[in-house]
Each structure stands twice: as structure tokens, then as C-alpha cells.
Amino acid sequence: MIRARWFRRLGWTLLAAVFLLAGWRLARRTLRENDANQITLRFAHWQLEGTTRQAFDALVRDYEALHPNVRIEQLAIPLSVYPSWGTTHVIGGAAPDLVELGRTLGGRRIYPYFLSITEEISRPNPYNAGTPLAGVAWRNTFLDGMEAGFDPQSFDCYGASIFSNTPRVYYNVDLLREITGQSEPPRTFGQFTALCRQVRAFASRTGRSVLPFAGSRINAPLMMDDLASGQLQRLASELNPGVYFPVNYGDFYLAYLNHEWSLDEPALRGAIELMRRVGEEMPPNFMQYGRDDALFDFVQGRALMMTAYGQDATGIVSQAPFTVRVFKSPEPRPGDPEFGANMIGPNAEQSGSYGAFGITRMSPHPRAALDFLQFITSAAADQKFVRISGFLPVIVGVNAQGLTRDFMPDGRGFPPGPTFLFSTTGQVILRQEYLLFGPGADKAAFLTALRRELPAAMREEVSGGLNNLTQTLRLNDTSIEAVHQLQRAEPGNAALRRKYQGMVETQNEQEASAYYTALRLRQAARLP
């Protein structure tokens, strides 16, 4: 009886302590936010991979040490809900000071809710003082010229990014050495398939459950798409009316709709065969697996290889009880007797920044938000972010370290064919890929399904792009005239003159592209 009474008192005491603690924290936060001498900035992003949040925490501590009156809060939002979360918060006026753009957050629909930083990017970043980038315009300190935050329609910049990465094939060095006696990964597709045979022979001989590749519907297409784009390299270049890098997939689709190439092309057959062979090295039904399933198989030593992006490296290495290294997708060589004729040479890699942080118009502290954005995109901050997070550098002169060096884009080679991963047409291909793998694999059925579904998907994608472009051109007419009137009012303003000239040139080029696309669509509509 006494013990029961004592436990009840303890329970009530703990409950009261929890309420007091919660009330104290809420009161402290309210007082801090209403303190005229204290600023609280919040920034939101969807990068939950590896040690990204720890890298941001380190930058936040450095910034708060320089600015004791500023407190920074990091909001890491899961990618699955980020588009809806970001859209509702931005449009609803409840967004934090800085929001990562991208994942449907961008363009004419969203940019009006963000502040333009166009004037600031032509000035030096103050946090680069004392470095080789001192005095350099902020935009010119970025390896890609700040492309991630630039809106080509309005010629305005709405943010700056600290994210860049490339995909690679991860491999278990210890297991590779046990199976083959050496630690060097395959460099060509022929070497890759030979290694996969060795892995299967090893599993059969030892009775161990080891697969060549850990696959899922998320990571498997990364390697398949890379190999397929290499097979489409020569064909896409021949059909490309302009000079694009990478090849413009819209023109590639228009060529298909106008019967300038077909699914009987050797390049398409080669691409499909490479995809099929890679899939055969993965677990049965891998297209039903999620990313975490593939990662679990790999870190448990049940698979020798897996494909993932660079930002996943720190998380993978921390979980794996073995040595992890990476290599580029092992492409066929141009001299390959089966696949080489479709290629000009190896695929050249191009990697730019993405996911720029924009300053929301509802931010109560826009100058402080801009200052923090300049801080995290300084050379010193980017160097620390790269070291902790595993992301690639975005700032000139910043060096990749450790495993990150192996993710640096290799620009040697030739423009790859179009990628299908993030397109409506690509989703059609991904939905039918199950026909390429497993006991019921049927390439003929796969091609039949593509013949049935590809034309409508390509037409929808090209038409949708044309409609969006046409709308943008109409809106741009007003913006161009507004800038023109401003320029006339300030004839000596060089920045306005450059902006007006750039907008007119872009408008002319885009109008020509719209007329060309419309013509090609009409031509395709007349074909049987």
C-alpha cells in the first residue's frame, strides 16, 4: 500500500516536472523571439542524407559565434512531404526565413514569394575577405555561376546553393578482395559482368548468400540510366538540331514522333540489353524494394555493390563494418563488339549545384538571412560543409577530401544521350521495366508496351513544355517592357541595360524554340 502510494507520488512529481520544463522552454523561446536585441533565423531543407544535418549544425555554431545576437534553427523536412509542406507554408505566409528551392518549389508560381538577390550577387561575398576570392563577385565564386538560383525567364537570381553531387557505384573492398584476390573495381562493362559471374560462383561454392548488386526501384535506375544514355549517345547527337549539353530530350522525343528513329534502332536495343543485364545481377523483384532495403543488403555484406549519390557516402560508410570505395558506372568501350558501335566515347559528366536557398518575403529579418546565406556559401564554410557532409564543392578553390574526391565529375568524354529518370516518358519506361527481369522476362513484351505508351507520353511531355514556355513568353513581354521603361528613366544604369539586353536575347531564342517545337508537333500529328 505504501509502495503504491509512493509510486503515485513519484508519477505526479515527474508529470509536474515535465510540464514545468515544457513551460520554461516555451517561455524562454517566446522571450527570446520578442527580445529586440535577439534575432532568430530558420532555414528549411530536405537533405536528410548521411551527416548533412551535422554539417549544417557545425556551420550554425560558427555563425552564431560570430553573431551572438543571432540564433539559427535548422528544419530538416522529409523529402516525401517537402513539396506539399513547402508550397503550403510559402503561399500561406508561414514559411521560415530561408527555404530550399527545387522539388516543385520554383518558377513563376513560387518566385513571387521570394526576394530577388540579383543586385547582391554582383558584389563580393564579405565572408571571402582575406582569401583568393576576396573582391570577386559573389556569383563568380560558384563553380556553376550560381545557376541553381537563377531564373532565366526574369533574369533574376532567387537564391544560392551549397548542394552538388554525382552518382557512383559503391563496393565492399573487403568482400571484393576475398572473392577475387584484388581490390580494384571493374572499369568496363565487360569487366563488370565478369566480376558478377565470379560473385555468383563464390556464393555457390561457399554457400554464402551474396549477390553482385543490391538493387531497388530508387537506386537501380541510376546505373541503368547512365548505361542507356551512353548507348543513345551517337543517335541523339545525330538528331540534335542545336548544340546542347546534355542533349535536349525534347528534340529527341520530337524526332521519334516524326518517325526519324524507332525502337528498332540498334542504339535502343543496346540500351535495353544493358538495362536487362544489370537487372539480372540484382535480387529478384528488386523493383519492389525501397532504397533502405538495398542499403541494408549492402551494409550487411549481402551484396558486393550498390549505386547511390555522393551525399549518401557518409551515412553508408558509418554503417558499413567494412571498407567502402566507389567507382563510375562501368560503360562499354567504343571498341566493344556488342555495344561499342552506338557510342562515340565515354560519357562526359556534368554536375552543377541544386536546391538553392531562397529568402522568403515574409522573413522578418531579410538582411540577416542574406548574411547567413553569404556565410554558408563562403569558401571556408563550403570547405567545412564538404568535409563533414560528403557533398561536392560548389565554391571555386574548395577541395574535395577523402572519399568525396571519387565523386568529382569527370568531364572527359562526349555528351551523353538523354536521361529518362526524371521525365514523364521515363516513368513509362520504369513502369514497364519489370518485363525485362526475372523468370518471366520478355523483351518483346517490353518493346510492345513501349510502342503503345511512348508516343502519347512524349507528346504530352513536349506539349506541356511548349504550353509552359508559351505562357512564360507572354508574361515576359510585360516584364521586358517594364525593365525597358526603367532603363529609359535611368539611361546611365549599366545593370538595367545588361538585364534588358539579356531578357530580349533570351526571349528571342525562346520564341524561336517555341515556333520550332510547335511546327514539329504539327508535322508529327499529320503522320500515320
Buried (B, 14 or more C-beta within 10 A) or exposed (E): EEEEEEEEEEEEEEEEEEEEEEEEEEEEEEEEEEEEEEBBBBBBBBBBBBBBBEBBBBBBEBBBEEBEEBBBEBBBBEEEEBBEBBBEBBEEEEBBBBBBBBBEBBEBEBBEBBBBBBEBBEEBBEBBEEBEBEEBBBBBBBBBBBBBBBBBBBBBBBBBBBBBBBBBBBBBBBBBBBBBEEEEBBEBBBEBBEBBEBBBEBBEEEEEEBBBBBBBBBBBBBBBBBBBBBBBBBBBBEBBEEEBEBBBBBBBBBBBBBEEBEBEBEBBBBBBBBBBBBBBBBBEEBBEBEBEBBBBBBBEBBBBBBBBBBBBBBBBBEBBEBBBBBBBBBBBBBEBEEBBBBBBBBBBBBBBBBBBBBBBEBBEBBEBBBBBBBBBBBBBBBBBBBBBBBBBBBBBBBEBEEBBEBBBBEEEBBBBBBBBBEBBBBBBBBEBBBBBBBEEBEEEEBBBBBEEBBBEBBBBBBEEBBEEBBEBBEEBEEBBEEBBEEBEEEEEEEEBBEBBEEBBEBBEEBBEBBEBBBEBBEEBEEEE
